[in-house]
Amino acid sequence: MPKDAMRGTAMEKPTVGDRLRYRFDNWMSRGPIALMGLLALATIALVVVVGTLAYLFRAFPDDAAEGDLFDLWWGGLMRTFDPGTMGGDTGWGFRVFMLIITIGGLIIVASLIGIISGAFDDKVAELRKGRSRVLESDHTLILGWSSKVHSIISELAVANESRGKSAVVIVAAKDKIEMDDEIKAECPQLGRTSVICRNGDPKNLTELGLGSPFAARSIILLAPEDSADPDADVIKTALALTNNPNRGEGKLHVVAELSDPENLEVAKLVGRDEVHWVLGPEVIGRITVQSCRQSGLSVVYQEFLDFDGDEIYFTQQPSLVGKTYFDAQVAFNKCAVMGLVVDGAPLINPPADTIIGAEDQIVVVASDDSEITLGKAPESIDTTALTQLPADAKRAERTLVLNVNTVLPVMIGELDEYVAPGSEVVIVNSGEIPAMPAVTNVTLTHVDGDPTKRPVLDALNVGSFDHIILLADTEHYESEQADSRTLVTLLHLRDLAERNDLDLNIVSEMLDDANRELAEVARADDLIVSDKLVALMLSQISENRGLADVFTTLFESEGSEVYLRPAEQYVQVGVPVNFYSVLEAARRRGETALGYRIAEHAHHSNEAYGVRVNPEKGEAITFAKGDRIVVLAED
């Protein structure tokens, strides 16, 4: 097209019709209120025009010679609202004009009903999208969505049972209806806890406000599973919270999940002292290493981490001020004392003669805060059945690791701190292994093979290993398929053990708690449900900020940790004793006794796999060979 023609087309002036259509389009785009106003104008115009015509043509009721114009307008307006009004009209001229108004009124009223109905449907659809602000306070706010959210909600519901009506609010970049349906399916028992979902990006300052974050009791930041860089998303969300221009003067209580330890430094700069960061792979790696060397330990940790059963509390008891740490241990009949909080710092398993100060808190394990009461301490403790057998000496160990994921480097570094020099770790997986930390006590060997294949396992001589760690292969498979492959490998290992009369110590990582029962069929010694354990820790810290330091101390290789040691090192087997005697035996070794494990029930889930944390101290129990005492000890 020539430039002059194009210029002429561009310069054409809009016609009157174009202008009217343009104004009409703009008016229609203003929404239901504007449409209702337009219908009102159309109704008035119809009544005025037709009524005026009836007046000019002398079409009055009853064929009267005279009539009032305003009466015609009023009567016409009433006929637009109620078509039945014209039933009593007389005079054919008057009837014709009123029929026109009535038909026009029917069309206008029908349009009005359609507009109102459409507006109502749009509003309901908008509400179902979850874009309105939550007007809750003292609630738990979860920012982000992952597979951990179901476990977190279930645990918070248990924690809120003593609180009455409570709310958990979720803001995530996920469809609200999908979130609601998933929670109803996965978390059917929520008691008086209501879960409110909102669709929004937590990294966006405006959409973050949908969850009323600065009115929340605590905030949990989850790494979105579909993100290319989940740590970056979590850190940005923390930044949106801590540097939000709308926040008040109060201090936030935030707990957040990280995947890569290298991101911890920058995360701490963002969160400062308001955000506690939980490194998922680090937690799982440490628990896995400790559990592989002590069967049953994962059950003890789960007991500490979940809200169902015994959990960790802080208490102050004025009557124990000036008494020793061991005095506190025997003073509680239904609580197990595990440490003190002195000047805000937790001391796990302090010396037995440590004096309790007026401001000190006592760290206890109890089934509920209502059980934290002092009992009657025994006048004397029976020590006739106590033994003084030495602890087992350290020796070189062989560990077999099947599959690779992000937990492995942390796990190898942690294992190197526990084992004696000369120990060996054999890693079996398809493909290469990630970069490993520098180690001094172990030698690493890599075998390229698929652990689900029987010939690969046959060639490894699995009976020669002290420990077998089976990791979920998340590097190559989605969660469900990774768990399925774990189950296949477990079944192969158990078949090898039965055929060759081997006693294999297997610790297996599962991703989905729903697969736990299937794994129990394969009789793994310990099952680490990694996502659930991280979710439990996030839930516990969100409810009690002080637990962060306690868990950090428990899971570190330095300081006191949880051990399951042979019962015969503390008391005589086959002789009835009560737990006061066990406490005294542990005290003599510089340890704190928390419970025991009965070997006979090690594979029975209905018996908590034989683990009993915080037993009633006055009850008599007879230990057998193979039973273990759960203690806090330095080494």
Wavefront OBJ file of the C-alpha trace (Angstrom):
o trace
v 0.000 0.000 0.000
v 1.409 3.452 -0.816
v 2.524 5.592 2.093
v -0.001 8.333 1.202
v -2.834 5.792 1.288
v -1.629 4.460 4.650
v -1.399 7.988 6.019
v -4.914 8.703 4.759
v -6.273 5.587 6.418
v -4.570 6.414 9.698
v -5.915 9.975 9.632
v -9.562 9.013 9.021
v -11.823 10.697 11.564
v -14.075 8.381 13.601
v -17.764 8.618 12.799
v -20.468 9.348 15.334
v -21.293 5.653 15.352
v -17.688 4.776 16.075
v -17.649 7.186 19.003
v -20.910 5.850 20.404
v -19.694 2.249 20.130
v -16.423 3.223 21.794
v -18.224 4.882 24.711
v -20.616 1.939 24.980
v -17.685 -0.539 25.111
v -16.001 1.502 27.835
v -19.204 1.626 29.846
v -19.800 -2.123 29.510
v -16.265 -2.867 30.707
v -16.901 -1.150 34.049
v -18.657 -4.200 35.466
v -22.077 -5.204 36.810
v -22.876 -1.899 38.551
v -22.378 0.034 35.307
v -24.565 -2.491 33.441
v -27.320 -2.166 36.033
v -27.135 1.634 35.690
v -27.441 1.292 31.921
v -30.529 -0.921 32.319
v -32.043 1.652 34.687
v -31.518 4.374 32.065
v -33.038 2.123 29.390
v -36.073 1.500 31.619
v -36.613 5.217 32.231
v -36.167 5.980 28.530
v -38.680 3.265 27.566
v -41.271 4.481 30.071
v -40.830 8.156 29.170
v -40.908 7.637 25.393
v -43.856 5.204 25.295
v -45.767 7.116 27.985
v -45.263 10.388 26.111
v -46.447 8.788 22.834
v -49.526 7.442 24.607
v -50.202 10.949 25.902
v -49.775 12.516 22.453
v -52.085 9.948 20.836
v -54.636 10.472 23.625
v -54.485 6.744 24.551
v -55.822 7.047 28.089
v -57.329 4.331 30.333
v -61.019 3.578 29.722
v -60.751 5.598 26.429
v -60.994 8.728 28.533
v -60.699 12.069 26.739
v -58.173 13.471 29.191
v -55.285 12.015 31.222
v -52.206 12.957 33.233
v -48.729 12.478 31.679
v -47.070 11.685 35.021
v -49.759 9.060 35.733
v -48.900 7.415 32.403
v -45.197 7.408 33.238
v -45.818 5.968 36.703
v -48.183 3.300 35.431
v -45.702 2.344 32.716
v -42.880 2.039 35.277
v -45.012 -0.287 37.429
v -45.737 -2.466 34.382
v -41.996 -2.951 33.749
v -41.707 -4.474 37.234
v -44.985 -6.409 37.276
v -46.414 -7.602 33.938
v -49.625 -8.635 35.688
v -50.527 -4.991 36.212
v -51.807 -4.668 32.634
v -54.390 -7.393 33.205
v -56.960 -4.813 34.284
v -56.252 -2.250 31.527
v -59.155 -1.000 29.400
v -59.113 0.904 26.187
v -57.395 -0.628 23.162
v -55.072 2.284 22.478
v -53.917 2.378 26.066
v -53.498 -1.433 26.063
v -51.209 -1.362 22.996
v -48.850 1.219 24.505
v -48.779 -0.538 27.909
v -48.109 -3.895 26.150
v -45.020 -2.367 24.553
v -43.809 -1.151 27.957
v -44.537 -4.548 29.530
v -42.602 -6.478 26.850
v -39.707 -4.036 27.149
v -39.834 -4.410 30.953
v -39.698 -8.206 30.691
v -36.573 -7.952 28.539
v -34.951 -5.452 30.905
v -35.775 -7.448 34.078
v -34.511 -10.658 32.456
v -31.280 -8.860 31.568
v -31.013 -7.537 35.119
v -31.425 -11.025 36.577
v -28.773 -12.324 34.199
v -26.357 -9.559 35.188
v -26.884 -10.142 38.927
v -26.555 -13.911 38.518
v -23.408 -13.520 36.436
v -21.913 -11.088 38.943
v -22.684 -13.505 41.794
v -21.094 -16.407 39.894
v -18.027 -14.299 39.132
v -17.702 -13.347 42.799
v -17.974 -16.977 43.917
v -15.375 -17.981 41.316
v -13.107 -15.182 42.524
v -13.455 -16.325 46.139
v -12.710 -19.909 45.123
v -9.500 -18.690 43.506
v -8.338 -17.651 46.984
v -7.385 -14.072 46.266
v -8.961 -12.411 49.310
v -6.983 -11.450 52.393
v -7.167 -13.731 55.444
v -8.360 -11.895 58.557
v -6.905 -14.292 61.135
v -4.539 -13.625 64.013
v -2.314 -15.857 66.165
v -2.328 -18.396 63.333
v 0.424 -20.502 61.771
v 1.278 -19.293 58.273
v 2.812 -21.661 55.710
v 4.382 -19.962 52.694
v 4.966 -22.299 49.759
v 3.771 -25.798 48.903
v 5.554 -29.145 48.891
v 4.910 -32.755 49.871
v 5.864 -31.824 53.461
v 2.785 -29.655 53.895
v 0.509 -32.613 54.744
v 2.720 -33.791 57.606
v 3.092 -30.230 58.897
v -0.671 -29.640 58.938
v -1.355 -32.966 60.644
v 1.254 -32.261 63.330
v 0.011 -28.720 63.917
v -3.529 -30.080 64.319
v -2.276 -32.380 67.094
v -0.341 -29.518 68.696
v -3.428 -27.284 68.599
v -5.684 -29.766 70.413
v -4.993 -28.107 73.764
v -5.330 -24.642 72.269
v -8.950 -24.841 71.136
v -9.986 -23.312 67.828
v -6.898 -22.581 65.720
v -6.069 -21.756 62.136
v -3.360 -22.735 59.681
v -3.089 -20.442 56.650
v -1.306 -21.460 53.436
v -0.228 -19.013 50.729
v 1.264 -20.752 47.699
v 1.447 -20.426 43.921
v -1.019 -23.286 43.491
v -4.721 -23.442 42.656
v -6.778 -22.988 45.824
v -9.288 -25.709 44.941
v -6.457 -28.184 44.336
v -4.911 -27.321 47.702
v -8.265 -27.689 49.497
v -8.981 -31.053 47.857
v -5.484 -32.387 48.573
v -5.642 -31.380 52.245
v -9.070 -32.978 52.672
v -7.752 -36.222 51.174
v -4.410 -36.336 53.036
v -5.369 -34.718 56.361
v -8.859 -35.955 57.281
v -8.453 -35.607 61.080
v -7.841 -31.950 61.865
v -10.017 -31.564 64.956
v -10.722 -27.905 65.682
v -7.923 -26.665 63.440
v -9.155 -24.950 60.279
v -6.943 -24.760 57.182
v -7.343 -21.711 54.932
v -5.659 -21.680 51.519
v -4.844 -18.678 49.371
v -3.427 -18.605 45.864
v -0.503 -16.210 45.626
v 3.238 -15.914 45.192
v 4.828 -15.515 48.663
v 7.774 -13.683 47.091
v 5.439 -10.900 45.963
v 4.914 -8.236 48.648
v 1.260 -7.703 47.722
v 0.346 -11.388 47.527
v 2.318 -12.150 50.686
v -0.154 -9.942 52.538
v -3.001 -12.355 51.713
v -1.891 -14.505 54.669
v -1.678 -11.646 57.227
v 1.920 -12.605 58.054
v 2.483 -9.971 60.714
v -0.486 -11.177 62.743
v 0.722 -14.802 62.659
v 2.074 -16.674 65.684
v 4.708 -18.364 63.533
v 5.642 -18.648 59.860
v 6.966 -21.722 58.018
v 8.752 -21.280 54.679
v 8.694 -24.326 52.393
v 10.860 -24.824 49.310
v 8.558 -25.283 46.276
v 9.273 -28.633 44.659
v 8.619 -27.421 41.098
v 11.135 -24.579 41.334
v 14.429 -24.633 39.425
v 16.142 -23.025 42.442
v 14.042 -23.673 45.575
v 16.591 -22.175 47.977
v 16.545 -18.877 46.083
v 12.740 -18.789 46.315
v 12.788 -19.419 50.072
v 15.467 -16.788 50.688
v 13.544 -14.241 48.609
v 10.382 -14.983 50.592
v 12.325 -14.474 53.831
v 13.557 -11.159 52.451
v 9.971 -10.140 51.628
v 9.054 -10.835 55.266
v 11.981 -9.312 57.117
v 12.207 -6.181 54.941
v 8.508 -5.664 54.352
v 7.513 -1.961 54.600
v 4.173 -2.988 56.161
v 5.623 -4.928 59.095
v 5.258 -3.692 62.651
v 7.767 -3.358 65.457
v 7.457 -6.914 66.775
v 9.964 -9.687 66.123
v 8.956 -12.387 63.645
v 9.135 -16.103 64.427
v 10.058 -17.795 61.133
v 11.406 -21.270 60.426
v 12.543 -22.065 56.892
v 13.849 -25.020 54.939
v 17.051 -25.015 52.872
v 18.528 -27.706 50.624
v 22.074 -26.539 49.928
v 24.444 -25.753 52.844
v 26.304 -23.298 50.602
v 23.249 -21.026 50.681
v 23.160 -20.878 54.476
v 25.473 -17.885 54.844
v 23.451 -15.593 52.583
v 20.233 -16.927 54.120
v 21.408 -15.898 57.577
v 22.181 -12.400 56.279
v 18.593 -12.130 55.088
v 16.870 -13.739 58.062
v 19.154 -12.353 60.778
v 17.878 -13.520 64.184
v 14.246 -13.790 63.065
v 14.574 -16.863 60.842
v 15.812 -20.306 61.881
v 17.075 -22.284 58.897
v 16.642 -26.069 58.733
v 19.028 -27.795 56.302
v 17.001 -30.807 55.190
v 19.837 -32.934 53.734
v 22.013 -32.191 56.762
v 19.319 -33.304 59.213
v 18.561 -36.472 57.241
v 22.249 -37.234 56.731
v 23.026 -36.992 60.453
v 19.999 -39.032 61.533
v 20.775 -41.677 58.896
v 24.405 -42.030 59.995
v 23.513 -42.210 63.679
v 20.683 -44.685 63.012
v 22.786 -47.018 60.867
v 25.190 -47.452 63.777
v 22.390 -47.794 66.385
v 19.268 -49.660 65.365
v 16.107 -48.034 66.725
v 17.526 -44.529 66.971
v 15.267 -43.175 64.217
v 12.237 -44.145 66.328
v 13.653 -42.195 69.284
v 14.182 -39.126 67.109
v 10.670 -39.376 65.688
v 9.351 -39.527 69.247
v 11.124 -36.245 69.993
v 9.979 -34.618 66.764
v 6.293 -35.456 66.473
v 3.462 -34.129 68.628
v 1.849 -37.539 69.068
v 3.320 -39.182 72.165
v 6.246 -37.731 74.082
v 7.868 -34.467 73.077
v 10.311 -31.909 74.435
v 9.204 -29.101 76.777
v 10.827 -26.386 78.876
v 9.793 -25.871 82.496
v 10.832 -23.900 85.556
v 10.397 -25.489 88.975
v 11.147 -23.113 91.892
v 11.377 -26.023 94.331
v 14.350 -27.434 92.376
v 16.389 -24.209 92.489
v 19.650 -24.966 94.298
v 19.252 -28.710 93.652
v 21.446 -30.707 91.269
v 20.701 -31.851 87.749
v 20.426 -35.453 88.967
v 17.989 -34.362 91.700
v 15.780 -33.033 88.912
v 15.992 -36.348 87.038
v 14.571 -38.315 89.965
v 12.102 -35.576 90.996
v 9.838 -36.104 87.961
v 7.964 -39.387 87.894
v 6.283 -38.931 84.493
v 8.929 -36.832 82.738
v 12.431 -37.609 81.540
v 14.903 -34.807 82.164
v 17.447 -34.334 79.372
v 19.154 -31.017 80.128
v 19.019 -27.416 81.273
v 18.756 -24.018 79.629
v 21.282 -21.685 81.253
v 21.523 -18.048 80.122
v 19.426 -18.913 77.058
v 21.737 -21.715 75.857
v 20.750 -25.400 76.120
v 23.035 -27.765 78.036
v 22.164 -31.315 77.047
v 23.326 -33.928 79.574
v 25.255 -31.549 81.835
v 27.264 -32.997 84.754
v 25.008 -34.637 87.328
v 26.130 -32.225 90.074
v 25.266 -29.069 88.085
v 23.299 -26.693 90.322
v 19.990 -25.394 88.964
v 19.755 -21.594 89.073
v 16.709 -19.419 89.679
v 16.489 -18.382 85.996
v 17.388 -21.784 84.563
v 14.875 -23.874 82.658
v 14.713 -27.658 82.778
v 14.439 -29.503 79.458
v 12.091 -32.471 79.826
v 10.467 -35.136 77.675
v 6.768 -35.532 78.523
v 3.582 -36.819 76.919
v 1.863 -33.463 77.536
v 2.598 -30.224 79.342
v -0.046 -31.179 81.910
v 2.196 -34.117 82.934
v 5.095 -31.825 83.878
v 4.646 -32.092 87.626
v 7.028 -33.093 90.373
v 6.482 -36.501 91.933
v 7.746 -38.031 95.121
v 11.431 -38.818 94.819
v 12.482 -42.210 96.263
v 14.210 -42.136 99.624
v 16.921 -44.374 98.187
v 17.745 -45.982 94.864
v 18.340 -49.732 94.657
v 21.843 -50.233 93.287
v 22.228 -53.983 93.871
v 21.564 -54.850 90.206
v 23.833 -52.150 88.752
v 26.837 -53.166 86.628
v 29.975 -51.352 85.545
v 30.781 -53.029 82.236
v 32.929 -50.870 79.952
v 31.585 -49.490 76.683
v 32.470 -51.318 73.488
v 35.807 -50.192 72.046
v 35.837 -48.450 68.678
v 36.842 -50.579 65.704
v 37.054 -50.124 61.971
v 33.669 -50.547 60.265
v 32.467 -51.334 56.757
v 29.437 -49.450 55.465
v 27.589 -50.124 52.223
v 25.672 -47.188 50.681
v 23.185 -48.020 47.942
v 22.076 -45.158 45.636
v 23.044 -41.498 45.670
v 21.205 -38.248 46.437
v 21.899 -34.821 47.959
v 22.145 -36.334 51.444
v 25.222 -38.422 50.605
v 28.020 -35.791 50.956
v 26.684 -34.661 54.350
v 26.296 -38.269 55.426
v 29.871 -39.199 54.457
v 31.271 -36.206 56.346
v 29.208 -37.095 59.420
v 30.159 -40.790 59.243
v 33.850 -39.890 59.107
v 33.524 -38.188 62.514
v 32.002 -41.281 64.173
v 33.988 -44.264 62.906
v 37.462 -45.445 63.788
v 40.404 -44.988 61.398
v 40.627 -47.677 58.737
v 36.878 -47.810 58.144
v 35.527 -48.278 54.610
v 32.487 -46.980 52.735
v 31.403 -48.628 49.488
v 28.988 -46.568 47.351
v 26.927 -48.387 44.713
v 24.894 -46.510 42.103
v 24.439 -46.156 38.368
v 26.695 -43.401 37.080
v 29.008 -41.001 38.846
v 28.905 -39.866 42.466
v 28.895 -36.225 43.614
v 31.942 -34.502 45.083
v 32.670 -35.831 48.562
v 34.077 -33.905 51.543
v 37.633 -34.526 52.732
v 37.708 -37.556 55.042
v 40.366 -38.937 57.392
v 38.906 -42.077 58.971
v 37.219 -43.743 55.986
v 38.236 -44.800 52.497
v 35.644 -44.422 49.750
v 35.075 -46.987 47.011
v 32.617 -46.529 44.154
v 30.913 -49.428 42.360
v 28.982 -48.585 39.196
v 25.827 -50.703 39.258
v 22.066 -50.726 39.777
v 21.220 -51.721 43.386
v 17.828 -53.051 42.305
v 19.514 -55.801 40.243
v 20.120 -59.056 42.100
v 23.467 -59.863 40.389
v 24.867 -56.507 41.553
v 23.925 -57.257 45.174
v 25.187 -60.825 44.949
v 28.599 -59.587 43.853
v 28.921 -57.191 46.817
v 29.068 -59.839 49.572
v 26.591 -57.812 51.669
v 27.186 -60.011 54.720
v 30.684 -58.534 55.103
v 29.325 -55.057 55.892
v 28.524 -53.826 59.394
v 25.916 -51.361 58.137
v 23.860 -50.960 54.961
v 22.359 -47.574 54.101
v 19.739 -47.556 51.353
v 19.095 -44.045 50.025
v 16.170 -42.924 47.874
v 17.399 -42.415 44.311
v 15.975 -38.928 43.779
v 18.722 -38.085 41.289
v 17.064 -40.184 38.581
v 13.465 -40.839 39.662
v 10.379 -39.105 41.035
v 9.426 -39.740 44.671
v 6.973 -42.593 44.110
v 9.220 -44.476 41.719
v 12.262 -43.898 43.944
v 10.361 -45.464 46.877
v 9.322 -48.378 44.668
v 12.966 -49.049 43.761
v 13.921 -48.809 47.431
v 11.333 -51.472 48.268
v 12.656 -53.754 45.514
v 16.213 -53.440 46.856
v 15.001 -54.070 50.430
v 13.249 -57.278 49.359
v 16.417 -58.469 47.606
v 18.510 -57.767 50.716
v 16.101 -59.578 53.025
v 16.000 -62.563 50.693
v 19.801 -62.655 50.678
v 19.798 -62.513 54.484
v 17.316 -65.399 54.803
v 18.989 -67.597 52.208
v 22.487 -67.130 53.653
v 21.534 -66.807 57.352
v 22.908 -63.255 57.536
v 22.188 -60.635 60.184
v 22.031 -57.432 58.108
v 21.741 -54.002 59.710
v 19.778 -51.956 57.154
v 18.739 -48.330 57.368
v 16.452 -47.288 54.551
v 15.333 -43.836 53.433
v 11.745 -43.455 52.229
v 10.222 -40.298 50.806
v 6.513 -40.970 51.309
v 5.227 -41.981 54.735
v 2.431 -43.907 53.016
v 5.055 -46.457 51.877
v 6.267 -47.129 55.426
v 4.006 -50.155 55.953
v 5.225 -51.730 52.708
v 8.817 -51.197 53.798
v 8.089 -52.856 57.138
v 7.255 -56.053 55.263
v 10.884 -56.060 54.093
v 11.952 -55.692 57.757
v 14.349 -52.751 57.521
v 15.983 -52.132 60.899
v 15.321 -48.406 60.655
v 13.200 -46.407 58.241
v 14.056 -42.746 57.677
v 11.034 -41.026 56.116
v 13.092 -38.008 55.103
v 10.369 -35.558 54.072
v 8.348 -36.314 57.189
v 11.287 -35.866 59.567
v 12.079 -32.440 58.097
v 8.380 -31.537 58.263
v 8.235 -32.610 61.923
v 11.253 -30.477 62.795
v 9.764 -27.439 61.024
v 6.494 -27.955 62.926
v 8.189 -28.330 66.324
v 10.350 -25.224 65.920
v 7.370 -23.214 64.667
v 5.556 -24.038 67.900
v 8.567 -23.545 70.197
v 11.457 -21.325 69.089
v 13.745 -22.682 71.833
v 13.732 -26.193 70.353
v 15.918 -25.072 67.444
v 19.038 -24.964 69.609
v 18.125 -28.239 71.339
v 17.804 -30.093 68.027
v 21.010 -28.538 66.726
v 22.847 -29.852 69.795
v 21.284 -33.325 69.567
v 22.091 -33.844 65.895
v 25.697 -32.599 66.006
v 28.551 -35.070 66.329
v 30.113 -32.858 69.017
v 28.656 -32.778 72.513
v 26.050 -35.150 73.890
v 23.940 -37.225 71.536
v 21.402 -40.015 71.780
v 22.809 -43.546 72.029
v 21.213 -46.968 72.415
v 23.645 -49.001 74.488
v 23.463 -52.612 75.712
v 21.365 -52.905 78.864
v 23.953 -55.203 80.493
v 26.380 -52.272 80.657
v 23.996 -50.626 83.146
v 22.029 -53.325 84.998
v 22.002 -57.069 85.298
v 19.827 -58.794 82.709
v 17.115 -61.102 84.023
v 16.821 -59.112 87.268
v 13.777 -56.830 87.861
v 14.742 -53.169 88.297
v 12.947 -49.840 88.104
v 14.039 -46.862 86.031
v 15.433 -45.017 89.059
v 18.164 -47.653 89.116
v 18.804 -47.126 85.412
v 19.119 -43.367 86.023
v 21.700 -44.000 88.725
v 23.653 -46.397 86.517
v 23.728 -43.797 83.734
v 24.775 -41.066 86.196
v 27.829 -43.079 87.204
v 28.887 -43.108 83.543
v 28.295 -39.357 83.063
v 25.145 -40.002 81.049
v 21.406 -39.267 81.178
v 18.980 -42.177 80.710
v 15.812 -41.382 78.721
v 14.277 -44.818 78.051
v 14.983 -48.253 76.639
v 14.405 -50.581 73.704
v 13.137 -54.146 74.009
v 14.771 -56.287 71.311
v 11.832 -58.721 71.216
v 9.593 -55.966 69.781
v 12.160 -54.439 67.419
v 10.085 -55.226 64.306
v 6.593 -54.601 65.737
v 5.153 -51.226 64.757
v 2.287 -51.565 67.270
v 4.945 -51.730 70.011
v 6.799 -48.645 68.671
v 9.535 -51.031 67.492
v 10.365 -51.799 71.107
v 11.299 -48.191 71.965
v 9.976 -46.692 75.177
v 10.977 -43.084 75.845
v 10.110 -41.531 79.205
v 8.933 -44.679 81.038
v 7.293 -44.333 84.436
v 10.227 -44.557 86.805
v 8.606 -46.634 89.522
v 7.558 -49.509 87.243
v 9.643 -52.681 87.437
v 11.162 -54.028 84.229
v 13.356 -57.042 83.513
v 15.867 -56.547 80.709
v 17.067 -59.378 78.487
v 20.142 -59.885 76.350
v 19.913 -57.607 73.303
v 17.838 -54.936 75.037
v 19.186 -51.396 74.973
v 19.135 -48.314 77.197
v 18.439 -44.951 75.499
v 20.938 -42.452 76.907
v 22.425 -39.043 76.256
v 26.199 -39.333 76.267
v 29.309 -37.567 75.020
v 30.573 -40.570 73.052
l 1 2 3 4 5 6 7 8 9 10 11 12 13 14 15 16 17 18 19 20 21 22 23 24 25 26 27 28 29 30 31 32 33 34 35 36 37 38 39 40 41 42 43 44 45 46 47 48 49 50 51 52 53 54 55 56 57 58 59 60 61 62 63 64 65 66 67 68 69 70 71 72 73 74 75 76 77 78 79 80 81 82 83 84 85 86 87 88 89 90 91 92 93 94 95 96 97 98 99 100 101 102 103 104 105 106 107 108 109 110 111 112 113 114 115 116 117 118 119 120 121 122 123 124 125 126 127 128 129 130 131 132 133 134 135 136 137 138 139 140 141 142 143 144 145 146 147 148 149 150 151 152 153 154 155 156 157 158 159 160 161 162 163 164 165 166 167 168 169 170 171 172 173 174 175 176 177 178 179 180 181 182 183 184 185 186 187 188 189 190 191 192 193 194 195 196 197 198 199 200 201 202 203 204 205 206 207 208 209 210 211 212 213 214 215 216 217 218 219 220 221 222 223 224 225 226 227 228 229 230 231 232 233 234 235 236 237 238 239 240 241 242 243 244 245 246 247 248 249 250 251 252 253 254 255 256 257 258 259 260 261 262 263 264 265 266 267 268 269 270 271 272 273 274 275 276 277 278 279 280 281 282 283 284 285 286 287 288 289 290 291 292 293 294 295 296 297 298 299 300 301 302 303 304 305 306 307 308 309 310 311 312 313 314 315 316 317 318 319 320 321 322 323 324 325 326 327 328 329 330 331 332 333 334 335 336 337 338 339 340 341 342 343 344 345 346 347 348 349 350 351 352 353 354 355 356 357 358 359 360 361 362 363 364 365 366 367 368 369 370 371 372 373 374 375 376 377 378 379 380 381 382 383 384 385 386 387 388 389 390 391 392 393 394 395 396 397 398 399 400 401 402 403 404 405 406 407 408 409 410 411 412 413 414 415 416 417 418 419 420 421 422 423 424 425 426 427 428 429 430 431 432 433 434 435 436 437 438 439 440 441 442 443 444 445 446 447 448 449 450 451 452 453 454 455 456 457 458 459 460 461 462 463 464 465 466 467 468 469 470 471 472 473 474 475 476 477 478 479 480 481 482 483 484 485 486 487 488 489 490 491 492 493 494 495 496 497 498 499 500 501 502 503 504 505 506 507 508 509 510 511 512 513 514 515 516 517 518 519 520 521 522 523 524 525 526 527 528 529 530 531 532 533 534 535 536 537 538 539 540 541 542 543 544 545 546 547 548 549 550 551 552 553 554 555 556 557 558 559 560 561 562 563 564 565 566 567 568 569 570 571 572 573 574 575 576 577 578 579 580 581 582 583 584 585 586 587 588 589 590 591 592 593 594 595 596 597 598 599 600 601 602 603 604 605 606 607 608 609 610 611 612 613 614 615 616 617 618 619 620 621 622 623 624 625 626 627 628 629 630 631 632 633 634 635
